[in-house]
Amino acid sequence: MTTVHHAPAGTDPTVIGAASGLLGQYRAAPDEAFFASPTRTLLAEGVHTRVPQDGRPLAERVADTLALARRDGVEHPLVVGAVAFDHDSRAELAVPARLRVCGALRDDPLIALPAPAADRIDWDVRPVPAPEAYGAGVAEAVQRLRGGELSKVVLARTLELRADRPLDLPAILQRLARRDPGGYTFGVPAGGGRTLVGASPELLLSRRGTAVVANPLAGSVPRSADLGEDVRRAAALLESPKDLHEHAFVVDAIRTALAPYCRTLDVPERPTLVRTAAMWHLATTITAELADPAVSALELAVALHPTPAVCGSPTPLAREAIREIEPFDRGLYAGMVGWGDADGDGEWVVTLRCAEADERTLRVFAGAGVVAESRPEAELAETSAKFRTFLDAAGVPR
């Protein structure tokens, strides 16, 4: 029987050290999951029940797993973990044997303490594809876009890194969380003894009761260490026709996907800015009220995913272009990671700024949205800047 223990703080953000304490207790074990958001911090240990991989729709499999856990005596069961870019193909989700929950990392003053310094590691780094091949892929996508076949396609690339010693994944997670404590930080099993570690800036969808929030990001520019230049870049992003065009695809797609489920739907006319330590992003906070309270956060997330922010538009043609141009399987990258409970509440974020890791290797991912106005060198620079979030946390030199 699962026992669910809450951290001493419960969800009270005034108790100092609860959230950072859970972060410090994460060990990246094969049956352990950590997830932190602006609303809560979760540490799950052990496995009560895994969500099966049996070909049924994901939401159905999860609902049945949660119902089974409840019948087995779990008082408030939830699943936690990651879902692949192709959500029909793979999901690494489980009801934990032990769960501790407390308030948000950003509300814990101790999160401001420095993270452990990165080890000095001799890294072997191999880009897949090579930079010139990635640029050629962007150029090919632009040709398709200008021919009217597509409106947008997101092309990703990876860095495959091998270390000369075992990796300290909990320390990498500490550095990611302490750098951007207001974002979404995760360390969850990735299957095959691997771990998915990252810090995403993008909420795909959350549900609490009948209140729904989505916060799509699309359109980005790297931050600058110079304050004046950083402000100039942010202001230029807000007025960039290319980035506003790209952002509008995502917002329109989410509006269309959510509308059938919602009694009310509020979509701001213009995006705002979200900043991370490495990037500025255009963001729109979409809020809605469910028409049917039986529809779960995961059902809604599956209806949205993949958005044009990680795939493109129209979705079937963008998926086909990704399969033809990208020389690797995305796996869990650009999927979704988070939690969902038996009452239908949950938080699912887009799996970005992440790596799949084992004892000595990291596979780091980054992508960029390609539209007809895109230039290969600009998309290469954008993905390079996005890599830095994870590479800095891992201690990979610039």
C-alpha positions as CSV (number, residue, x, y, z in Angstrom):
1,M,0.0,0.0,0.0
2,T,1.3,3.5,-0.8
3,T,1.9,5.8,2.0
4,V,1.8,9.5,1.2
5,H,3.8,11.8,3.4
6,H,3.8,15.5,3.1
7,A,6.9,17.5,3.9
8,P,6.6,19.4,7.2
9,A,5.7,22.6,5.4
10,G,2.7,21.1,3.6
11,T,2.0,23.8,1.0
12,D,2.8,26.7,3.4
13,P,5.5,28.8,1.8
14,T,6.3,30.5,5.1
15,V,8.2,27.4,6.5
16,I,11.8,28.0,5.6
17,G,13.8,25.1,4.0
18,A,11.0,22.7,3.1
19,A,11.2,23.0,-0.7
20,S,15.0,23.3,-0.8
21,G,15.2,20.4,1.5
22,L,13.3,18.2,-0.9
23,L,15.6,19.4,-3.7
24,G,18.6,18.4,-1.6
25,Q,17.2,14.9,-0.9
26,Y,16.8,14.0,-4.6
27,R,19.4,11.3,-5.6
28,A,18.4,10.5,-9.2
29,A,17.6,6.9,-8.3
30,P,15.8,4.9,-11.0
31,D,12.6,4.9,-9.1
32,E,12.8,8.6,-7.9
33,A,11.2,11.7,-9.4
34,F,11.5,15.4,-8.5
35,F,9.3,18.1,-9.9
36,A,9.1,21.8,-8.9
37,S,6.8,24.5,-10.2
38,P,5.7,28.0,-9.1
39,T,3.0,26.3,-7.0
40,R,4.6,23.3,-5.4
41,T,7.6,20.9,-5.0
42,L,7.2,17.2,-5.2
43,L,9.6,14.4,-4.3
44,A,8.4,10.9,-5.3
45,E,10.2,7.8,-4.1
46,G,9.6,4.1,-5.1
47,V,6.9,2.8,-7.4
48,H,3.5,1.7,-6.4
49,T,2.1,1.2,-10.0
50,R,3.5,2.0,-13.4
51,V,1.3,3.3,-16.2
52,P,1.3,0.5,-18.8
53,Q,2.5,0.8,-22.3
54,D,-0.3,-1.1,-24.0
55,G,-1.5,0.9,-26.9
56,R,-4.6,2.4,-25.3
57,P,-4.9,6.3,-25.3
58,L,-2.6,7.8,-22.7
59,A,-5.4,9.5,-20.7
60,E,-7.3,6.2,-20.4
61,R,-4.2,4.3,-19.2
62,V,-3.5,7.0,-16.6
63,A,-7.1,7.1,-15.4
64,D,-7.2,3.3,-15.0
65,T,-3.8,3.3,-13.1
66,L,-5.0,6.0,-10.7
67,A,-8.3,4.2,-10.1
68,L,-6.4,0.9,-9.4
69,A,-4.2,2.8,-6.9
70,R,-7.2,4.2,-5.2
71,R,-8.8,0.8,-4.9
72,D,-5.5,-0.4,-3.5
73,G,-5.8,2.0,-0.6
74,V,-3.9,5.0,-1.9
75,E,-5.8,8.0,-0.5
76,H,-4.8,10.7,-3.0
77,P,-3.1,9.0,-5.9
78,L,-1.2,10.8,-8.6
79,V,1.1,10.0,-11.4
80,V,4.4,11.7,-12.0
81,G,6.9,11.5,-14.8
82,A,7.4,12.3,-18.5
83,V,5.6,11.7,-21.8
84,A,7.4,11.4,-25.2
85,F,7.1,13.9,-28.0
86,D,4.9,11.2,-29.7
87,H,2.6,10.7,-26.7
88,D,1.1,7.6,-28.2
89,S,4.4,5.8,-28.3
90,R,5.9,6.2,-24.9
91,A,5.2,7.5,-21.4
92,E,7.4,7.1,-18.3
93,L,4.7,7.6,-15.6
94,A,4.1,6.0,-12.3
95,V,2.2,6.3,-9.0
96,P,4.9,6.6,-6.4
97,A,5.2,4.5,-3.3
98,R,6.1,7.5,-1.2
99,L,5.3,11.2,-2.0
100,R,6.3,14.3,-0.2
101,V,4.8,17.7,-1.2
102,C,5.6,21.2,0.0
103,G,5.5,24.8,-1.3
104,A,7.3,26.3,-4.2
105,L,11.0,26.6,-4.5
106,R,10.7,30.3,-5.3
107,D,9.1,31.0,-2.0
108,D,11.8,29.3,0.0
109,P,14.5,31.8,1.0
110,L,17.1,29.0,1.2
111,I,16.9,28.5,-2.5
112,A,19.1,31.7,-2.8
113,L,22.0,29.8,-1.3
114,P,24.7,28.9,-3.8
115,A,24.5,25.5,-5.5
116,P,27.5,23.1,-5.3
117,A,30.2,24.0,-7.8
118,A,30.5,22.0,-10.9
119,D,33.2,19.3,-11.1
120,R,36.1,19.8,-13.5
121,I,35.3,17.3,-16.1
122,D,37.0,16.4,-19.4
123,W,34.1,16.4,-21.9
124,D,33.9,14.8,-25.3
125,V,31.2,16.7,-27.2
126,R,29.6,15.5,-30.5
127,P,26.9,17.6,-32.1
128,V,24.1,15.7,-33.9
129,P,23.6,16.9,-36.5
130,A,26.7,18.9,-37.2
131,P,26.1,22.7,-37.2
132,E,26.4,22.9,-41.0
133,A,23.9,20.0,-41.4
134,Y,21.5,21.7,-39.0
135,G,21.8,24.9,-41.1
136,A,21.1,22.9,-44.3
137,G,18.0,21.4,-42.6
138,V,16.7,24.9,-41.7
139,A,17.3,26.0,-45.3
140,E,15.3,23.0,-46.5
141,A,12.5,23.8,-44.1
142,V,12.4,27.5,-45.3
143,Q,12.1,26.3,-48.9
144,R,9.0,24.2,-47.9
145,L,7.6,27.1,-46.0
146,R,8.0,29.5,-48.9
147,G,6.3,26.9,-51.2
148,G,3.2,27.1,-49.0
149,E,3.5,23.6,-47.7
150,L,3.9,24.6,-44.1
151,S,3.4,27.7,-41.9
152,K,6.0,26.8,-39.3
153,V,8.2,23.8,-38.3
154,V,10.4,23.4,-35.2
155,L,13.8,21.8,-35.9
156,A,15.9,20.5,-33.0
157,R,19.5,19.4,-32.6
158,T,21.4,17.6,-29.9
159,L,24.8,17.6,-28.2
160,E,26.0,14.2,-27.1
161,L,28.5,14.6,-24.3
162,R,30.6,12.0,-22.6
163,A,32.4,12.7,-19.3
164,D,35.7,11.2,-18.0
165,R,34.0,10.4,-14.6
166,P,30.5,9.6,-13.2
167,L,28.1,12.5,-13.3
168,D,26.6,14.1,-10.3
169,L,23.0,14.5,-11.5
170,P,21.6,15.8,-8.2
171,A,24.1,18.6,-8.2
172,I,23.2,19.5,-11.8
173,L,19.5,19.7,-10.8
174,Q,20.5,21.9,-7.8
175,R,22.2,24.3,-10.2
176,L,19.3,24.4,-12.6
177,A,16.8,25.0,-9.8
178,R,18.8,27.7,-8.0
179,R,19.4,29.5,-11.3
180,D,15.7,29.8,-12.2
181,P,13.7,28.9,-9.0
182,G,10.5,30.4,-10.5
183,G,10.5,28.0,-13.4
184,Y,9.8,24.3,-13.7
185,T,12.6,22.0,-12.7
186,F,12.5,18.2,-13.0
187,G,14.5,15.0,-12.6
188,V,12.5,11.9,-13.5
189,P,13.2,8.4,-14.8
190,A,13.6,8.2,-18.6
191,G,13.6,4.4,-18.9
192,G,16.5,2.0,-19.4
193,G,18.3,3.3,-16.3
194,R,18.5,6.8,-17.7
195,T,17.3,10.1,-16.1
196,L,15.6,13.1,-17.7
197,V,16.9,16.3,-16.1
198,G,16.0,19.8,-17.0
199,A,14.5,23.2,-16.2
200,S,11.7,24.2,-18.6
201,P,10.3,27.7,-18.8
202,E,7.0,26.7,-20.5
203,L,3.8,25.5,-18.9
204,L,1.8,23.5,-21.4
205,L,-1.3,23.3,-19.2
206,S,-2.4,23.2,-15.5
207,R,-5.8,22.5,-14.1
208,R,-7.0,23.2,-10.6
209,G,-10.7,22.3,-10.2
210,T,-12.3,23.9,-13.3
211,A,-9.7,26.6,-13.7
212,V,-7.3,26.0,-16.6
213,V,-4.1,27.9,-17.4
214,A,-1.8,27.5,-20.5
215,N,1.4,29.7,-21.0
216,P,2.8,29.1,-24.5
217,L,6.2,30.5,-25.3
218,A,7.3,31.1,-28.9
219,G,9.7,33.6,-30.2
220,S,13.0,33.9,-28.4
221,V,16.3,35.9,-28.2
222,P,19.4,35.2,-26.1
223,R,20.0,37.4,-23.0
224,S,23.0,39.7,-22.8
225,A,25.3,40.2,-19.8
226,D,25.2,44.0,-20.6
227,L,22.1,45.5,-19.0
228,G,21.5,48.0,-21.8
229,E,21.9,45.5,-24.5
230,D,19.7,43.0,-22.6
231,V,16.9,45.6,-22.4
232,R,17.3,46.5,-26.1
233,R,17.0,42.8,-27.1
234,A,13.8,42.4,-25.0
235,A,12.2,45.5,-26.5
236,A,13.1,44.4,-30.0
237,L,11.6,40.9,-29.4
238,L,8.3,42.5,-28.5
239,E,8.2,44.3,-31.8
240,S,9.8,41.6,-34.0
241,P,7.4,40.7,-36.9
242,K,9.1,37.3,-37.4
243,D,8.8,36.4,-33.7
244,L,5.2,37.8,-33.3
245,H,4.2,35.8,-36.4
246,E,5.7,32.6,-34.9
247,H,4.1,33.3,-31.5
248,A,0.6,33.8,-33.1
249,F,0.7,30.3,-34.6
250,V,1.1,28.8,-31.2
251,V,-1.6,30.9,-29.4
252,D,-4.2,30.3,-32.2
253,A,-3.6,26.6,-32.0
254,I,-4.0,26.4,-28.3
255,R,-7.2,28.6,-28.5
256,T,-8.6,26.3,-31.1
257,A,-7.7,23.1,-29.1
258,L,-9.1,24.4,-25.8
259,A,-12.3,25.9,-27.0
260,P,-14.4,22.7,-27.2
261,Y,-13.7,22.0,-23.6
262,C,-14.2,25.4,-22.1
263,R,-17.1,27.5,-20.9
264,T,-15.0,30.6,-21.0
265,L,-11.6,31.3,-22.6
266,D,-9.5,34.4,-22.2
267,V,-6.7,35.0,-24.7
268,P,-4.8,38.3,-24.4
269,E,-4.3,40.2,-27.7
270,R,-0.6,40.7,-27.4
271,P,2.2,38.6,-25.8
272,T,4.4,39.7,-22.9
273,L,7.9,38.7,-22.0
274,V,9.2,35.9,-19.9
275,R,12.9,35.8,-19.0
276,T,15.2,32.9,-17.9
277,A,18.8,33.2,-17.1
278,A,19.7,32.5,-20.7
279,M,16.8,33.7,-22.9
280,W,13.9,36.2,-23.4
281,H,10.7,34.6,-24.7
282,L,7.4,35.9,-26.0
283,A,4.7,34.5,-23.7
284,T,0.9,34.6,-23.5
285,T,-1.0,33.5,-20.4
286,I,-4.3,31.8,-21.5
287,T,-6.9,31.2,-18.8
288,A,-10.1,29.2,-19.1
289,E,-13.0,27.7,-17.2
290,L,-13.9,24.1,-18.0
291,A,-17.4,23.2,-19.2
292,D,-17.1,19.7,-17.9
293,P,-15.2,19.2,-14.6
294,A,-14.6,15.5,-15.4
295,V,-12.0,16.5,-18.1
296,S,-8.6,16.0,-16.6
297,A,-5.4,18.1,-16.9
298,L,-3.8,15.3,-18.8
299,E,-6.7,14.9,-21.3
300,L,-6.4,18.6,-22.0
301,A,-2.6,18.5,-22.3
302,V,-2.9,15.6,-24.8
303,A,-5.4,17.6,-26.8
304,L,-2.9,20.5,-27.0
305,H,0.3,18.5,-27.5
306,P,2.3,18.9,-29.6
307,T,1.7,22.7,-30.0
308,P,3.3,24.6,-32.8
309,A,5.9,25.8,-30.2
310,V,7.6,22.3,-30.4
311,C,6.2,20.9,-33.7
312,G,4.9,23.4,-36.2
313,S,1.8,24.1,-38.3
314,P,-0.2,22.3,-39.7
315,T,0.8,19.6,-37.2
316,P,0.7,16.5,-39.5
317,L,2.9,18.1,-42.1
318,A,5.2,19.6,-39.5
319,R,5.6,16.1,-37.9
320,E,6.4,14.7,-41.3
321,A,9.0,17.4,-42.0
322,I,10.6,16.8,-38.6
323,R,10.9,13.0,-39.3
324,E,12.5,13.7,-42.6
325,I,14.9,16.4,-41.6
326,E,16.0,15.6,-38.0
327,P,18.5,12.7,-37.9
328,F,17.5,11.4,-34.5
329,D,14.5,10.4,-32.4
330,R,13.4,13.1,-30.0
331,G,12.3,10.6,-27.4
332,L,11.1,12.5,-24.3
333,Y,12.4,15.8,-25.5
334,A,9.7,18.3,-26.6
335,G,7.1,16.0,-24.8
336,M,5.6,16.9,-21.5
337,V,6.7,16.3,-17.9
338,G,4.7,16.8,-14.6
339,W,2.0,15.3,-12.5
340,G,-1.7,14.5,-12.6
341,D,-4.0,13.2,-9.8
342,A,-7.1,11.2,-9.6
343,D,-9.3,14.3,-9.2
344,G,-8.1,15.5,-12.6
345,D,-5.8,18.3,-11.4
346,G,-2.3,18.5,-12.6
347,E,0.6,20.5,-14.1
348,W,2.2,19.5,-17.4
349,V,5.1,21.5,-18.8
350,V,6.9,21.2,-22.1
351,T,10.1,19.2,-21.8
352,L,12.7,21.8,-22.8
353,R,16.2,22.8,-21.6
354,C,16.8,19.2,-20.7
355,A,19.1,16.2,-21.2
356,E,18.7,12.4,-21.0
357,A,21.6,11.2,-18.8
358,D,23.2,8.0,-17.5
359,E,26.3,7.5,-15.5
360,R,28.7,9.3,-17.8
361,T,26.8,10.6,-20.7
362,L,24.4,13.5,-21.5
363,R,22.2,14.0,-24.5
364,V,21.2,17.7,-24.5
365,F,18.5,19.0,-26.7
366,A,17.5,22.4,-28.2
367,G,15.1,23.5,-30.9
368,A,14.1,26.6,-32.8
369,G,10.9,27.6,-34.6
370,V,11.4,28.0,-38.4
371,V,9.2,30.3,-40.4
372,A,9.5,31.6,-43.9
373,E,11.6,34.6,-42.7
374,S,14.1,32.4,-40.8
375,R,17.8,32.4,-41.5
376,P,19.9,29.3,-40.8
377,E,22.6,31.2,-38.9
378,A,20.0,32.8,-36.6
379,E,18.4,29.5,-35.7
380,L,21.8,27.9,-35.1
381,A,22.6,30.8,-32.7
382,E,19.2,30.5,-30.9
383,T,19.7,26.7,-30.3
384,S,23.3,27.4,-29.1
385,A,22.0,29.9,-26.6
386,K,19.3,27.5,-25.4
387,F,21.9,24.8,-24.9
388,R,23.7,27.0,-22.4
389,T,21.0,26.6,-19.7
390,F,21.9,23.0,-19.3
391,L,25.5,23.2,-20.3
392,D,26.2,25.8,-17.6
393,A,24.5,23.7,-15.0
394,A,26.6,20.7,-16.1
395,G,29.8,22.7,-15.9
396,V,30.6,22.4,-19.7
397,P,32.9,25.3,-20.6
398,R,31.8,27.9,-23.2
